[in-house]
Amino acid sequence: MLPSKSIVTRAGRLFSMVDVAARVRRGSTAASLGWVTAGTLLANLLAYAAQIPASRVLGTDGFGEFSVLNAAMLVASVPALAVQTVVAREVVRGTARRRLWRLIAGVLLVVAGGAVIAVAAMMRIAHTGLAPTAAALAGAAPLAVIAGGQGFLQGAGRFRMLGGVLAGVGVARSVPVVAAVYAGADATGALAAGTAGTVVAAAVVVALTGRRRTRETPVGAGVDAGPGSGPRVGLTDVLAASGVQFVMIVAVSVDLLLSRAVLTPGDAGLYALGAVATKAAFWLPQAIGVVAYPRLADPVRSAAALRRAAVVLTGIGVAVTALAAVGGPLVPVVISEDYRPVAGLMWLFALTGSLLAVLQLLLLAAIARDRARGAVPAFVTLAVEVVVIATCVESVVGLAAVAAIAAATAVAATAGYSTVVG
């Protein structure tokens, strides 16, 4: 904070100090984005690198089951993922760490109970076996601990450590899957290996973030923010954020989740590979939202931060879609000749993922502003998409087209709604 004397007596000095502070903030933002980008990029590269041996070794049927159950695990972990946004927001506001850790523990129990119910549901929806379904969904609960720890780092602006944690979690979750596949494991073994890695990652995150750091300063926190200040926060806050996150995660996964219900097992396997491009385009620019989130939670900087981040995401999306169009023909060479039918559609899958990345930013802004109703347009679009898929889709091309149109509609509707409502 600038000394009051310099503000009162030296206007010229004040402008000089403000200019220096602005340059420091710009440098800090660039460095933060660099660390988080490096961490998320490594994690995402490992995650998608794991898809290559899985798709080749498991075959189209096995890979379809593997991919669908991974998507189901992500949906089941929505409350866990919401914890990160709530914890980061509350750190900015100065809520006590002990209160937030109790919240994380509560969400852990809720997700664990929900995962048990989800096993039975997925076995009926996706026609999967008990062993692989249980192996996949067991990984949902530990994500609450991981997400909570990341929320502490994100809200406090400790992006260097956050980047390292993101990378480490990516290693712990992906490397065991690759090792299991090459060791001859089936879909059940690969999913179980990924869950084991997630449990290890959760234990490490607790060790790194469980203790309070005395120099931790929340990004954007007011001068009166302290370890015991801030409003009470509980499961209802996570529930509100979960509603928004649920819309986001289901929007990313609903086409893949329903693929085995509307397509043949072989076509569902083809679609699962295309969905890898969707996920890559969606998760690749994740660092933008992570770094921008504390500013989205700051009423003074929220609007400007949202505009800047949206422009960056749009540029990245255009580049990724073009790259997918150029690289699509290489799919039969790099993966397998079995996947040739989907090679020419990779750009469409990438476009869908890029649109969903913009939608995620808009929904993150809604969570940061405590405006869960901002997810209503996306929820309505999602409901219509499910009906269309269930009643009209019969081919890989049709499913990919419906997913892309739904993503574009959700972005336009959500942006328009947020502009009108504010």
C-alpha positions as CSV (number, residue, x, y, z in Angstrom):
1,M,0.0,0.0,0.0
2,L,1.3,3.5,-0.8
3,P,2.2,5.7,2.2
4,S,-0.4,8.4,2.7
5,K,2.2,11.1,2.9
6,S,3.4,10.6,-0.7
7,I,-0.3,10.7,-1.8
8,V,-0.9,14.0,-0.1
9,T,2.3,15.9,-0.8
10,R,3.8,14.6,-4.0
11,A,1.3,14.2,-6.8
12,G,4.1,13.6,-9.4
13,R,5.7,11.0,-7.2
14,L,2.3,9.3,-6.8
15,F,1.9,9.0,-10.6
16,S,5.4,7.5,-10.9
17,M,4.6,5.0,-8.2
18,V,1.3,4.0,-9.7
19,D,3.1,3.5,-13.1
20,V,5.7,1.3,-11.5
21,A,3.0,-0.7,-9.7
22,A,1.1,-1.2,-13.0
23,R,4.3,-2.6,-14.6
24,V,4.8,-4.9,-11.6
25,R,1.3,-6.2,-11.9
26,R,1.7,-6.8,-15.6
27,G,4.9,-8.7,-15.0
28,S,3.4,-10.6,-12.1
29,T,0.4,-11.6,-14.3
30,A,2.7,-12.7,-17.1
31,A,4.8,-14.8,-14.7
32,S,1.7,-16.3,-13.1
33,L,0.2,-17.2,-16.4
34,G,3.6,-18.8,-17.4
35,W,3.7,-21.0,-14.4
36,V,0.1,-22.1,-14.5
37,T,0.3,-22.6,-18.3
38,A,3.4,-24.8,-17.9
39,G,1.7,-26.9,-15.2
40,T,-1.6,-27.3,-17.0
41,L,0.2,-27.9,-20.4
42,L,2.3,-30.8,-18.9
43,A,-0.7,-32.3,-17.2
44,N,-2.8,-32.1,-20.3
45,L,-0.1,-33.5,-22.5
46,L,0.3,-36.4,-20.2
47,A,-3.4,-37.0,-20.1
48,Y,-3.8,-37.0,-23.8
49,A,-0.5,-39.0,-24.3
50,A,-2.2,-41.7,-22.1
51,Q,-5.0,-41.8,-24.6
52,I,-2.7,-43.0,-27.5
53,P,-1.6,-46.3,-26.0
54,A,-5.1,-46.8,-24.5
55,S,-6.7,-46.4,-27.9
56,R,-4.2,-48.7,-29.7
57,V,-4.0,-51.4,-27.1
58,L,-7.6,-51.6,-25.8
59,G,-9.2,-51.5,-29.3
60,T,-12.3,-49.4,-30.3
61,D,-14.7,-51.2,-27.9
62,G,-12.4,-51.2,-24.9
63,F,-11.3,-47.6,-25.5
64,G,-14.9,-46.6,-25.8
65,E,-15.7,-48.0,-22.4
66,F,-12.5,-46.5,-20.9
67,S,-13.3,-43.0,-22.3
68,V,-17.0,-43.1,-21.3
69,L,-16.2,-44.1,-17.7
70,N,-13.5,-41.4,-17.4
71,A,-16.1,-38.9,-18.5
72,A,-18.5,-40.3,-15.9
73,M,-15.9,-39.9,-13.2
74,L,-15.5,-36.2,-14.2
75,V,-19.2,-35.6,-13.9
76,A,-19.4,-37.4,-10.6
77,S,-16.6,-35.2,-9.3
78,V,-18.5,-31.9,-10.1
79,P,-18.9,-30.9,-6.4
80,A,-15.2,-31.6,-5.9
81,L,-14.2,-29.4,-8.8
82,A,-16.6,-26.7,-7.5
83,V,-14.6,-26.7,-4.3
84,Q,-11.6,-25.1,-6.0
85,T,-13.6,-22.1,-7.2
86,V,-15.4,-21.6,-3.8
87,V,-12.2,-22.0,-1.8
88,A,-10.3,-19.6,-4.1
89,R,-13.1,-17.0,-3.9
90,E,-13.2,-17.3,-0.1
91,V,-9.4,-17.0,0.3
92,V,-9.7,-13.7,-1.7
93,R,-12.4,-12.6,0.8
94,G,-10.3,-13.7,3.9
95,T,-12.3,-16.7,5.1
96,A,-10.5,-18.8,7.8
97,R,-8.5,-21.7,6.4
98,R,-9.8,-24.1,9.1
99,R,-13.4,-23.4,8.0
100,L,-12.5,-24.1,4.4
101,W,-10.8,-27.4,5.2
102,R,-13.9,-28.5,7.0
103,L,-15.8,-27.6,3.9
104,I,-13.5,-29.7,1.8
105,A,-13.9,-32.7,4.1
106,G,-17.7,-32.4,3.9
107,V,-17.6,-32.3,0.1
108,L,-15.3,-35.4,0.1
109,L,-17.9,-37.4,1.9
110,V,-20.7,-36.2,-0.3
111,V,-18.9,-37.1,-3.5
112,A,-17.9,-40.5,-2.1
113,G,-21.6,-41.2,-1.4
114,G,-22.7,-39.9,-4.7
115,A,-20.1,-42.1,-6.5
116,V,-21.7,-45.2,-5.1
117,I,-25.0,-44.3,-6.6
118,A,-23.4,-43.2,-9.8
119,V,-21.9,-46.7,-10.3
120,A,-25.4,-48.3,-10.7
121,A,-26.6,-45.4,-12.9
122,M,-23.7,-45.7,-15.3
123,M,-24.0,-49.4,-15.6
124,R,-27.5,-48.9,-16.9
125,I,-26.9,-45.9,-19.1
126,A,-23.6,-46.9,-20.7
127,H,-23.9,-50.7,-20.5
128,T,-20.6,-51.0,-18.6
129,G,-19.5,-53.7,-16.1
130,L,-19.4,-53.3,-12.3
131,A,-15.6,-53.6,-12.0
132,P,-14.5,-50.9,-14.5
133,T,-17.3,-48.6,-13.4
134,A,-16.4,-48.8,-9.8
135,A,-12.7,-48.4,-10.6
136,A,-13.4,-45.2,-12.5
137,L,-15.8,-43.6,-10.1
138,A,-13.7,-44.3,-7.0
139,G,-11.4,-41.5,-8.3
140,A,-14.0,-38.8,-7.9
141,A,-13.8,-38.2,-4.1
142,P,-10.0,-37.7,-3.9
143,L,-10.4,-34.9,-6.4
144,A,-12.2,-32.9,-3.7
145,V,-8.9,-32.8,-1.7
146,I,-6.9,-31.9,-4.8
147,A,-9.2,-29.2,-5.9
148,G,-9.4,-27.7,-2.4
149,G,-5.7,-27.5,-2.1
150,Q,-5.4,-25.9,-5.5
151,G,-8.1,-23.4,-4.5
152,F,-6.0,-22.2,-1.5
153,L,-3.0,-21.6,-3.9
154,Q,-5.2,-20.0,-6.6
155,G,-7.0,-17.6,-4.3
156,A,-3.7,-16.5,-2.6
157,G,-2.1,-15.9,-5.9
158,R,0.6,-18.5,-5.3
159,F,0.7,-19.5,-9.0
160,R,4.2,-20.8,-9.1
161,M,3.4,-23.5,-6.6
162,L,0.0,-24.0,-8.2
163,G,1.7,-24.7,-11.5
164,G,3.9,-27.3,-9.9
165,V,0.9,-29.0,-8.2
166,L,-1.0,-29.1,-11.5
167,A,1.9,-30.7,-13.2
168,G,2.5,-33.2,-10.3
169,V,-1.1,-34.2,-10.2
170,G,-1.0,-34.8,-14.0
171,V,1.9,-37.1,-13.6
172,A,0.4,-39.0,-10.8
173,R,-2.9,-39.5,-12.6
174,S,-1.5,-40.3,-16.1
175,V,1.7,-42.3,-15.8
176,P,0.1,-45.2,-13.9
177,V,-2.5,-45.5,-16.7
178,V,0.2,-45.7,-19.4
179,A,2.1,-48.3,-17.3
180,A,-1.0,-50.4,-16.7
181,V,-1.9,-50.4,-20.4
182,Y,1.6,-51.4,-21.6
183,A,1.6,-54.1,-18.9
184,G,-1.4,-55.7,-20.5
185,A,-4.2,-54.4,-18.3
186,D,-7.7,-54.1,-19.7
187,A,-10.0,-51.1,-19.2
188,T,-10.7,-52.0,-15.6
189,G,-6.9,-52.2,-14.8
190,A,-6.2,-48.9,-16.5
191,L,-9.0,-47.1,-14.7
192,A,-7.9,-48.5,-11.4
193,A,-4.4,-47.4,-12.0
194,G,-5.6,-43.8,-12.7
195,T,-7.6,-43.8,-9.5
196,A,-4.7,-45.1,-7.4
197,G,-2.6,-42.2,-8.8
198,T,-5.3,-39.7,-7.9
199,V,-5.3,-40.9,-4.3
200,V,-1.5,-40.5,-4.1
201,A,-1.8,-37.0,-5.6
202,A,-4.4,-36.0,-3.0
203,A,-2.1,-37.1,-0.2
204,V,0.7,-35.0,-1.6
205,V,-1.5,-31.9,-2.1
206,V,-2.6,-32.1,1.6
207,A,1.1,-32.3,2.6
208,L,1.9,-29.2,0.5
209,T,-1.1,-27.0,1.4
210,G,-2.4,-28.3,4.7
211,R,-0.3,-25.8,6.7
212,R,-0.9,-22.1,6.7
213,R,1.8,-20.0,5.1
214,T,2.5,-16.9,7.1
215,R,3.3,-14.8,4.1
216,E,0.2,-15.8,2.1
217,T,-1.6,-12.7,0.8
218,P,-4.9,-13.2,-1.0
219,V,-5.0,-11.6,-4.5
220,G,-7.4,-8.7,-4.5
221,A,-8.2,-9.0,-0.7
222,G,-9.0,-5.8,1.1
223,V,-6.7,-4.3,3.8
224,D,-9.0,-5.6,6.5
225,A,-9.0,-9.2,5.3
226,G,-7.6,-11.6,7.8
227,P,-7.5,-15.2,8.7
228,G,-10.7,-15.1,10.8
229,S,-12.6,-12.6,8.7
230,G,-15.1,-13.2,5.9
231,P,-18.7,-14.5,5.8
232,R,-19.6,-18.1,6.8
233,V,-19.2,-20.6,4.0
234,G,-20.7,-24.0,3.8
235,L,-22.0,-26.8,1.6
236,T,-24.7,-24.5,0.2
237,D,-22.0,-22.3,-1.4
238,V,-20.5,-25.4,-3.0
239,L,-23.9,-26.6,-4.1
240,A,-24.5,-23.2,-5.9
241,A,-21.1,-23.4,-7.6
242,S,-21.7,-27.1,-8.3
243,G,-24.8,-26.3,-10.3
244,V,-22.7,-24.0,-12.5
245,Q,-19.9,-26.6,-12.7
246,F,-22.3,-29.3,-13.4
247,V,-23.6,-27.5,-16.5
248,M,-20.0,-27.0,-17.6
249,I,-18.8,-30.5,-17.1
250,V,-21.9,-32.2,-18.5
251,A,-21.7,-29.9,-21.6
252,V,-18.2,-31.1,-22.2
253,S,-19.1,-34.8,-21.7
254,V,-22.7,-35.3,-22.6
255,D,-22.1,-36.3,-26.2
256,L,-19.5,-38.9,-25.1
257,L,-21.6,-40.2,-22.3
258,L,-24.5,-40.8,-24.6
259,S,-22.4,-42.1,-27.5
260,R,-22.7,-45.8,-26.4
261,A,-26.5,-45.4,-26.1
262,V,-27.0,-44.0,-29.7
263,L,-24.1,-45.5,-31.6
264,T,-22.8,-49.0,-32.2
265,P,-19.8,-50.0,-29.9
266,G,-17.4,-49.5,-32.8
267,D,-18.7,-46.1,-33.7
268,A,-18.7,-45.1,-30.0
269,G,-15.0,-46.0,-30.0
270,L,-14.4,-43.8,-33.0
271,Y,-16.3,-41.0,-31.4
272,A,-14.3,-41.4,-28.2
273,L,-11.1,-40.6,-30.2
274,G,-12.7,-37.5,-31.7
275,A,-13.7,-36.5,-28.2
276,V,-10.0,-36.4,-27.2
277,A,-9.7,-33.4,-29.5
278,T,-12.6,-31.8,-27.8
279,K,-11.1,-32.3,-24.4
280,A,-7.7,-31.1,-25.6
281,A,-9.1,-27.9,-27.0
282,F,-11.2,-27.4,-23.9
283,W,-8.4,-28.0,-21.3
284,L,-5.5,-26.5,-23.2
285,P,-6.2,-22.9,-22.3
286,Q,-7.3,-23.7,-18.7
287,A,-4.6,-21.6,-17.3
288,I,-6.3,-18.4,-18.6
289,G,-9.3,-19.0,-16.4
290,V,-7.2,-20.1,-13.4
291,V,-5.1,-16.9,-13.4
292,A,-8.0,-14.7,-14.2
293,Y,-10.4,-16.1,-11.6
294,P,-9.1,-14.0,-8.6
295,R,-9.7,-10.9,-10.7
296,L,-13.1,-12.1,-11.8
297,A,-14.0,-12.3,-8.0
298,D,-12.8,-8.7,-7.5
299,P,-15.8,-6.4,-8.4
300,V,-13.4,-3.6,-9.5
301,R,-11.5,-5.7,-12.0
302,S,-14.1,-8.3,-13.0
303,A,-15.5,-6.9,-16.2
304,A,-12.1,-5.9,-17.7
305,A,-10.6,-9.3,-16.7
306,L,-13.5,-11.1,-18.4
307,R,-13.1,-9.2,-21.7
308,R,-9.3,-9.8,-21.9
309,A,-9.6,-13.5,-21.1
310,A,-12.4,-14.0,-23.6
311,V,-10.2,-12.4,-26.4
312,V,-7.3,-14.6,-25.5
313,L,-9.4,-17.8,-25.5
314,T,-11.0,-16.9,-28.8
315,G,-7.5,-16.5,-30.4
316,I,-6.4,-19.8,-29.0
317,G,-9.5,-21.5,-30.2
318,V,-9.0,-20.4,-33.7
319,A,-5.4,-21.7,-33.7
320,V,-6.3,-25.0,-32.2
321,T,-9.2,-25.6,-34.7
322,A,-6.9,-24.8,-37.6
323,L,-4.2,-27.1,-36.2
324,A,-6.8,-30.0,-35.8
325,A,-7.9,-29.5,-39.4
326,V,-4.3,-29.8,-40.7
327,G,-3.3,-32.7,-38.3
328,G,-6.5,-34.7,-38.7
329,P,-5.3,-36.8,-41.6
330,L,-2.4,-38.0,-39.5
331,V,-4.8,-39.9,-37.1
332,P,-4.6,-43.2,-39.1
333,V,-0.8,-43.0,-39.1
334,V,-0.3,-42.0,-35.5
335,I,-3.1,-44.0,-33.8
336,S,-4.5,-46.8,-36.0
337,E,-6.1,-47.3,-39.4
338,D,-9.3,-48.3,-37.5
339,Y,-9.8,-44.6,-36.7
340,R,-9.6,-43.3,-40.3
341,P,-13.4,-42.5,-40.5
342,V,-13.1,-39.9,-37.8
343,A,-9.9,-38.2,-39.1
344,G,-11.6,-35.6,-41.2
345,L,-13.8,-34.5,-38.3
346,M,-11.1,-33.6,-35.8
347,W,-11.4,-29.9,-36.6
348,L,-15.1,-30.1,-35.7
349,F,-14.3,-31.7,-32.3
350,A,-11.6,-29.1,-31.7
351,L,-14.1,-26.3,-32.5
352,T,-16.5,-27.7,-30.0
353,G,-13.9,-27.8,-27.3
354,S,-12.7,-24.3,-28.1
355,L,-16.3,-23.0,-27.8
356,L,-16.7,-24.8,-24.5
357,A,-13.5,-23.2,-23.2
358,V,-15.2,-19.8,-23.7
359,L,-18.3,-21.0,-22.0
360,Q,-16.3,-22.2,-19.1
361,L,-14.9,-18.7,-18.7
362,L,-18.3,-17.1,-18.7
363,L,-19.5,-19.6,-16.1
364,L,-16.4,-19.1,-13.9
365,A,-17.3,-15.4,-13.9
366,A,-20.8,-16.3,-12.7
367,I,-19.4,-18.3,-9.8
368,A,-16.9,-15.5,-9.0
369,R,-19.7,-13.0,-8.8
370,D,-22.0,-15.3,-6.8
371,R,-24.5,-15.3,-9.7
372,A,-25.3,-19.0,-10.2
373,R,-28.3,-18.0,-12.3
374,G,-25.8,-17.1,-15.1
375,A,-25.7,-20.8,-15.9
376,V,-29.5,-21.0,-16.8
377,P,-29.1,-20.4,-20.6
378,A,-26.4,-23.1,-20.8
379,F,-28.5,-25.5,-18.8
380,V,-31.5,-25.0,-21.1
381,T,-29.2,-25.5,-24.1
382,L,-27.8,-28.7,-22.5
383,A,-31.3,-30.1,-21.9
384,V,-32.3,-29.5,-25.5
385,E,-29.0,-31.2,-26.7
386,V,-29.7,-34.3,-24.7
387,V,-33.2,-34.6,-26.2
388,V,-31.8,-34.1,-29.7
389,I,-29.1,-36.7,-29.2
390,A,-31.4,-39.3,-27.7
391,T,-34.1,-38.9,-30.4
392,C,-32.3,-37.9,-33.7
393,V,-28.7,-38.9,-33.7
394,E,-27.6,-42.1,-35.4
395,S,-24.1,-41.4,-36.7
396,V,-20.7,-40.1,-35.6
397,V,-21.0,-37.1,-37.9
398,G,-24.5,-36.3,-36.6
399,L,-23.4,-36.5,-32.9
400,A,-20.4,-34.3,-33.6
401,A,-22.5,-31.7,-35.4
402,V,-25.1,-31.6,-32.6
403,A,-22.4,-31.1,-30.0
404,A,-20.8,-28.2,-31.9
405,I,-24.1,-26.4,-32.5
406,A,-25.0,-26.8,-28.9
407,A,-21.7,-25.4,-27.7
408,A,-22.0,-22.3,-30.0
409,T,-25.6,-21.8,-28.8
410,A,-24.6,-22.0,-25.2
411,V,-21.9,-19.5,-25.6
412,A,-24.1,-17.0,-27.4
413,A,-27.0,-17.4,-25.0
414,T,-24.8,-17.2,-21.8
415,A,-23.0,-14.1,-23.1
416,G,-26.2,-12.4,-24.0
417,Y,-27.8,-13.3,-20.7
418,S,-24.9,-11.9,-18.7
419,T,-24.9,-8.7,-20.7
420,V,-28.6,-8.1,-20.0
421,V,-28.7,-9.2,-16.4
422,G,-25.3,-7.9,-15.5
